[in-house]
Amino acid sequence: MPGIGLLNEKPLHASLKAWYAQPGDRFEVSVDGFVIDIVRDSLLLEIQTGGFASLKSKLASLVRSHPIRLVYPIAREKWIVRLAKDDGRAAARRKSPRRGRVEDLFWEMVRIPRLSSNRNFSLEVLMIREEEVRRHEGGRRWRRRGWVVEERRLLEVVDRRVFQKPADWLAFLPEGCEPFTARDLAEARGIRLELAQKMAYTLRQARLVSVIGRRGRASLYGVA
């Protein structure tokens, strides 16, 4: 009988697990009542292709007594495949103009910000090329005119980056940027203000930066 974690495993998750695996790894292991994707010696490895909110309680519990690494893919390049409405075969394939970047991890880290400074927690970002397969379901997703995501497929892992120590997280702060506002951070990193605000919030919750004053209506941050 397949492990609990394999019952609804999606192609992207399965491919990343196979890519990440090393000799001696154990898969779908029960630890403290939770099923873990990969156990490598004493390190627990959890691959998450979706949002972090669903993992919040699991990570908070496990990190108390185990070193755990969250592995998260970000699509640097994405190809969108639309299936034909009649037979389900690929009808069109195009490259998405959107390119992911490592800073995108903060869209999700705001769900678990305090783990950033926990000694037992680390995050590994995998920059990937992927295919997103969509099928048509009329009337379901008006923003996409009825097209819904069927699955995501791994094409290639092009880069990887680990965040483990405070210095790894503080590396997002450009040199000469301190003290800074979220807008300063957005302009220095070339990202949206909303994302820069989530970055500042995460680092503040992790006590890696702190509010040291105000600049107009904006909070002014400094390294804690």
DRENDO-1510 file (C-alpha; in Angstrom, 1 decimal, always signed):
<recs>
REC; n; res; u; v; w
REC; 1; MET; +0.0; +0.0; +0.0 .
REC; 2; PRO; +1.5; +3.4; -0.9 .
REC; 3; GLY; +2.4; +5.8; +1.9 .
REC; 4; ILE; -0.1; +8.4; +2.9 .
REC; 5; GLY; +1.9; +11.2; +1.3 .
REC; 6; LEU; +1.8; +9.4; -2.1 .
REC; 7; LEU; -2.0; +9.0; -2.4 .
REC; 8; ASN; -2.5; +12.5; -3.9 .
REC; 9; GLU; +1.1; +13.2; -5.0 .
REC; 10; LYS; +1.3; +15.6; -7.9 .
REC; 11; PRO; +3.9; +15.3; -10.8 .
REC; 12; LEU; +5.9; +18.3; -9.8 .
REC; 13; HIS; +6.2; +17.1; -6.2 .
REC; 14; ALA; +7.1; +13.6; -7.2 .
REC; 15; SER; +9.8; +14.8; -9.7 .
REC; 16; LEU; +11.4; +17.2; -7.2 .
REC; 17; LYS; +11.5; +14.4; -4.6 .
REC; 18; ALA; +13.2; +12.1; -7.1 .
REC; 19; TRP; +15.7; +14.9; -8.2 .
REC; 20; TYR; +16.5; +15.7; -4.5 .
REC; 21; ALA; +16.9; +12.2; -3.3 .
REC; 22; GLN; +20.3; +10.7; -2.3 .
REC; 23; PRO; +21.4; +7.1; -1.5 .
REC; 24; GLY; +20.3; +6.2; +2.0 .
REC; 25; ASP; +17.3; +8.5; +2.1 .
REC; 26; ARG; +14.1; +7.2; +3.5 .
REC; 27; PHE; +10.8; +8.3; +2.0 .
REC; 28; GLU; +7.3; +9.0; +3.5 .
REC; 29; VAL; +8.5; +8.4; +7.1 .
REC; 30; SER; +6.2; +9.0; +10.1 .
REC; 31; VAL; +7.8; +11.3; +12.6 .
REC; 32; ASP; +6.0; +12.5; +15.7 .
REC; 33; GLY; +2.7; +11.8; +14.0 .
REC; 34; PHE; +3.5; +13.5; +10.7 .
REC; 35; VAL; +4.5; +12.0; +7.4 .
REC; 36; ILE; +7.8; +13.4; +6.1 .
REC; 37; ASP; +8.8; +13.4; +2.4 .
REC; 38; ILE; +12.4; +12.5; +3.0 .
REC; 39; VAL; +14.5; +11.7; +6.1 .
REC; 40; ARG; +18.2; +12.0; +5.6 .
REC; 41; ASP; +20.1; +10.9; +8.7 .
REC; 42; SER; +18.7; +13.3; +11.3 .
REC; 43; LEU; +17.5; +15.9; +8.8 .
REC; 44; LEU; +13.8; +16.0; +7.9 .
REC; 45; LEU; +13.1; +17.3; +4.3 .
REC; 46; GLU; +9.7; +18.5; +3.3 .
REC; 47; ILE; +9.0; +19.5; -0.3 .
REC; 48; GLN; +6.2; +22.1; -0.7 .
REC; 49; THR; +5.0; +23.2; -4.1 .
REC; 50; GLY; +2.1; +25.2; -2.8 .
REC; 51; GLY; +1.4; +27.6; +0.0 .
REC; 52; PHE; +3.1; +27.5; +3.4 .
REC; 53; ALA; -0.1; +28.1; +5.5 .
REC; 54; SER; -1.0; +24.4; +5.4 .
REC; 55; LEU; +2.4; +23.5; +6.9 .
REC; 56; LYS; +2.4; +26.0; +9.7 .
REC; 57; SER; +1.4; +23.7; +12.6 .
REC; 58; LYS; +3.4; +20.8; +11.2 .
REC; 59; LEU; +6.6; +22.8; +11.0 .
REC; 60; ALA; +6.1; +24.5; +14.4 .
REC; 61; SER; +5.7; +21.1; +16.0 .
REC; 62; LEU; +8.6; +19.3; +14.4 .
REC; 63; VAL; +11.1; +22.1; +14.6 .
REC; 64; ARG; +11.0; +21.9; +18.4 .
REC; 65; SER; +13.0; +18.7; +18.4 .
REC; 66; HIS; +14.2; +18.0; +14.8 .
REC; 67; PRO; +16.3; +19.9; +12.2 .
REC; 68; ILE; +13.9; +20.4; +9.2 .
REC; 69; ARG; +14.5; +21.8; +5.8 .
REC; 70; LEU; +11.6; +23.1; +3.7 .
REC; 71; VAL; +12.3; +22.8; -0.1 .
REC; 72; TYR; +10.4; +25.2; -2.2 .
REC; 73; PRO; +10.4; +25.6; -6.0 .
REC; 74; ILE; +10.0; +28.9; -7.8 .
REC; 75; ALA; +9.5; +28.9; -11.5 .
REC; 76; ARG; +12.1; +31.1; -13.2 .
REC; 77; GLU; +10.7; +30.0; -16.5 .
REC; 78; LYS; +7.2; +28.6; -17.1 .
REC; 79; TRP; +5.6; +27.1; -20.2 .
REC; 80; ILE; +1.8; +27.0; -20.2 .
REC; 81; VAL; +0.2; +24.0; -22.0 .
REC; 82; ARG; -3.5; +24.0; -22.8 .
REC; 83; LEU; -5.3; +20.7; -23.3 .
REC; 84; ALA; -7.8; +20.4; -26.1 .
REC; 85; LYS; -11.4; +20.5; -24.8 .
REC; 86; ASP; -12.5; +17.4; -26.7 .
REC; 87; ASP; -9.7; +14.8; -26.3 .
REC; 88; GLY; -7.4; +16.2; -23.6 .
REC; 89; ARG; -4.3; +16.3; -25.8 .
REC; 90; ALA; -2.0; +19.2; -25.8 .
REC; 91; ALA; -3.5; +21.8; -28.1 .
REC; 92; ALA; -1.2; +24.9; -27.4 .
REC; 93; ARG; +2.0; +25.6; -25.6 .
REC; 94; ARG; +3.4; +29.1; -24.9 .
REC; 95; LYS; +6.0; +30.6; -22.7 .
REC; 96; SER; +4.7; +32.8; -19.8 .
REC; 97; PRO; +6.2; +36.3; -19.8 .
REC; 98; ARG; +6.4; +36.1; -16.0 .
REC; 99; ARG; +9.8; +35.1; -14.6 .
REC; 100; GLY; +10.1; +34.1; -10.9 .
REC; 101; ARG; +12.9; +35.2; -8.7 .
REC; 102; VAL; +14.2; +34.1; -5.3 .
REC; 103; GLU; +12.5; +37.1; -3.5 .
REC; 104; ASP; +9.2; +35.5; -4.4 .
REC; 105; LEU; +9.7; +33.2; -1.4 .
REC; 106; PHE; +8.5; +36.0; +0.8 .
REC; 107; TRP; +4.9; +35.7; -0.6 .
REC; 108; GLU; +4.8; +32.6; +1.5 .
REC; 109; MET; +7.3; +33.2; +4.3 .
REC; 110; VAL; +4.9; +35.7; +5.8 .
REC; 111; ARG; +2.9; +32.6; +6.9 .
REC; 112; ILE; +5.8; +31.3; +9.0 .
REC; 113; PRO; +8.0; +34.3; +9.6 .
REC; 114; ARG; +9.4; +33.4; +13.0 .
REC; 115; LEU; +10.8; +30.1; +11.7 .
REC; 116; SER; +13.5; +32.1; +9.8 .
REC; 117; SER; +15.5; +32.6; +13.0 .
REC; 118; ASN; +14.9; +29.1; +14.4 .
REC; 119; ARG; +18.2; +27.1; +14.5 .
REC; 120; ASN; +16.4; +23.9; +13.5 .
REC; 121; PHE; +14.8; +25.4; +10.4 .
REC; 122; SER; +16.3; +26.0; +7.0 .
REC; 123; LEU; +14.7; +26.8; +3.6 .
REC; 124; GLU; +16.1; +25.7; +0.2 .
REC; 125; VAL; +14.8; +27.5; -2.8 .
REC; 126; LEU; +15.0; +25.6; -6.1 .
REC; 127; MET; +14.8; +27.8; -9.2 .
REC; 128; ILE; +13.2; +25.7; -11.9 .
REC; 129; ARG; +11.8; +25.5; -15.4 .
REC; 130; GLU; +8.3; +24.0; -15.4 .
REC; 131; GLU; +5.2; +23.3; -17.5 .
REC; 132; GLU; +1.8; +24.2; -16.2 .
REC; 133; VAL; -0.9; +22.1; -17.8 .
REC; 134; ARG; -4.4; +23.6; -17.9 .
REC; 135; ARG; -7.7; +22.1; -18.8 .
REC; 136; HIS; -11.0; +23.8; -19.5 .
REC; 137; GLU; -13.9; +23.8; -17.1 .
REC; 138; GLY; -16.5; +26.2; -18.3 .
REC; 139; GLY; -17.9; +28.6; -15.7 .
REC; 140; ARG; -15.4; +27.7; -12.9 .
REC; 141; ARG; -12.6; +30.2; -13.2 .
REC; 142; TRP; -13.9; +33.5; -14.7 .
REC; 143; ARG; -10.4; +35.2; -14.5 .
REC; 144; ARG; -9.0; +32.5; -16.7 .
REC; 145; ARG; -12.1; +32.1; -18.8 .
REC; 146; GLY; -12.7; +28.6; -17.4 .
REC; 147; TRP; -9.1; +27.3; -17.6 .
REC; 148; VAL; -7.9; +25.5; -14.4 .
REC; 149; VAL; -4.5; +24.1; -13.6 .
REC; 150; GLU; -4.4; +20.4; -14.1 .
REC; 151; GLU; -0.8; +19.8; -13.0 .
REC; 152; ARG; +2.7; +21.2; -12.9 .
REC; 153; ARG; +5.6; +19.4; -14.4 .
REC; 154; LEU; +9.3; +19.8; -13.7 .
REC; 155; LEU; +11.5; +20.5; -16.8 .
REC; 156; GLU; +14.8; +21.4; -15.1 .
REC; 157; VAL; +16.3; +22.7; -11.9 .
REC; 158; VAL; +18.5; +25.6; -12.8 .
REC; 159; ASP; +19.7; +27.0; -9.5 .
REC; 160; ARG; +19.4; +26.4; -5.7 .
REC; 161; ARG; +19.9; +28.5; -2.7 .
REC; 162; VAL; +19.8; +27.6; +1.0 .
REC; 163; PHE; +18.7; +30.0; +3.8 .
REC; 164; GLN; +19.9; +28.8; +7.2 .
REC; 165; LYS; +21.7; +31.4; +9.1 .
REC; 166; PRO; +20.7; +35.0; +9.9 .
REC; 167; ALA; +23.3; +36.2; +7.4 .
REC; 168; ASP; +21.6; +34.3; +4.6 .
REC; 169; TRP; +18.3; +36.1; +5.2 .
REC; 170; LEU; +20.0; +39.5; +5.8 .
REC; 171; ALA; +21.7; +39.1; +2.4 .
REC; 172; PHE; +18.4; +40.4; +0.9 .
REC; 173; LEU; +19.3; +43.8; +2.3 .
REC; 174; PRO; +21.4; +45.7; -0.3 .
REC; 175; GLU; +24.6; +47.3; +0.9 .
REC; 176; GLY; +24.2; +50.9; +1.9 .
REC; 177; CYS; +20.4; +50.5; +2.3 .
REC; 178; GLU; +20.3; +50.8; +6.1 .
REC; 179; PRO; +18.3; +52.4; +7.6 .
REC; 180; PHE; +15.6; +51.6; +5.1 .
REC; 181; THR; +11.8; +51.7; +4.4 .
REC; 182; ALA; +9.9; +49.0; +2.5 .
REC; 183; ARG; +9.9; +51.4; -0.5 .
REC; 184; ASP; +13.7; +51.7; -0.3 .
REC; 185; LEU; +13.9; +47.9; -0.3 .
REC; 186; ALA; +11.6; +47.6; -3.2 .
REC; 187; GLU; +13.6; +50.1; -5.3 .
REC; 188; ALA; +16.9; +48.5; -4.4 .
REC; 189; ARG; +15.8; +45.0; -5.2 .
REC; 190; GLY; +13.7; +45.9; -8.2 .
REC; 191; ILE; +10.5; +44.3; -6.7 .
REC; 192; ARG; +6.9; +45.3; -6.1 .
REC; 193; LEU; +6.3; +47.4; -2.9 .
REC; 194; GLU; +3.9; +44.8; -1.6 .
REC; 195; LEU; +6.5; +42.1; -1.8 .
REC; 196; ALA; +9.1; +44.3; -0.1 .
REC; 197; GLN; +6.6; +44.9; +2.7 .
REC; 198; LYS; +6.2; +41.2; +3.2 .
REC; 199; MET; +10.0; +40.8; +3.2 .
REC; 200; ALA; +10.4; +43.5; +5.9 .
REC; 201; TYR; +7.5; +42.0; +7.9 .
REC; 202; THR; +9.1; +38.5; +7.8 .
REC; 203; LEU; +12.5; +39.8; +8.8 .
REC; 204; ARG; +11.0; +41.9; +11.6 .
REC; 205; GLN; +9.0; +38.9; +13.0 .
REC; 206; ALA; +12.2; +36.9; +12.9 .
REC; 207; ARG; +13.8; +39.6; +14.9 .
REC; 208; LEU; +16.5; +40.1; +12.3 .
REC; 209; VAL; +15.5; +43.7; +11.7 .
REC; 210; SER; +13.6; +46.1; +13.9 .
REC; 211; VAL; +11.6; +49.3; +13.6 .
REC; 212; ILE; +13.9; +52.2; +14.6 .
REC; 213; GLY; +11.8; +55.2; +13.6 .
REC; 214; ARG; +9.6; +56.7; +11.0 .
REC; 215; ARG; +10.1; +58.4; +7.7 .
REC; 216; GLY; +6.8; +60.2; +7.0 .
REC; 217; ARG; +4.2; +57.5; +7.2 .
REC; 218; ALA; +6.6; +54.7; +6.6 .
REC; 219; SER; +8.4; +52.5; +9.2 .
REC; 220; LEU; +12.1; +52.9; +9.2 .
REC; 221; TYR; +14.0; +49.6; +9.7 .
REC; 222; GLY; +17.5; +48.7; +10.9 .
REC; 223; VAL; +19.3; +45.4; +11.4 .
REC; 224; ALA; +18.6; +44.1; +14.9 .
</recs>
